[in-house]
Amino acid sequence: MYKILAKINKVLLPSFTKQGLDISKAKKWQMAIIGYRAYVTKRALK
């Protein structure tokens, strides 16, 4: 389930690393997306 969700996230959600976003200057909604993507990716790799 998480592998499918990770693939959907990769297509739909923005990649902040490609945009060169500085984590310390990220807004709360950007941090929420980063955290969500990290959680899903971690679960997909298990």
C-alpha positions as CSV (number, residue, x, y, z in Angstrom):
1,M,0.0,0.0,0.0
2,Y,2.8,2.5,0.9
3,K,4.7,1.7,-2.3
4,I,1.7,2.7,-4.4
5,L,1.2,5.8,-2.2
6,A,4.8,6.8,-2.6
7,K,4.6,6.6,-6.4
8,I,1.4,8.8,-6.3
9,N,3.2,11.3,-4.1
10,K,6.2,11.4,-6.4
11,V,3.9,12.4,-9.3
12,L,1.5,14.8,-7.4
13,L,3.4,16.5,-4.7
14,P,6.2,19.0,-5.3
15,S,9.8,18.1,-4.8
16,F,11.4,20.8,-2.7
17,T,14.9,19.5,-3.1
18,K,14.8,20.1,-6.8
19,Q,13.6,23.6,-6.1
20,G,16.5,24.2,-3.8
21,L,14.4,25.0,-0.7
22,D,16.3,25.7,2.5
23,I,14.6,23.6,5.2
24,S,15.2,26.3,7.9
25,K,13.2,28.8,5.8
26,A,10.4,26.4,4.8
27,K,6.8,27.4,5.7
28,K,4.7,25.2,7.9
29,W,2.7,23.7,4.9
30,Q,6.0,22.9,3.2
31,M,7.3,21.2,6.3
32,A,4.1,19.2,6.5
33,I,4.5,17.9,3.0
34,I,8.2,17.1,3.6
35,G,7.3,15.2,6.8
36,Y,4.4,13.3,5.0
37,R,6.6,12.3,2.1
38,A,9.4,11.2,4.4
39,Y,7.0,9.1,6.5
40,V,5.5,7.4,3.4
41,T,8.9,6.8,1.9
42,K,10.2,5.2,5.1
43,R,7.2,2.9,5.3
44,A,7.4,2.0,1.7
45,L,11.0,0.9,2.1
46,K,10.2,-1.6,5.0
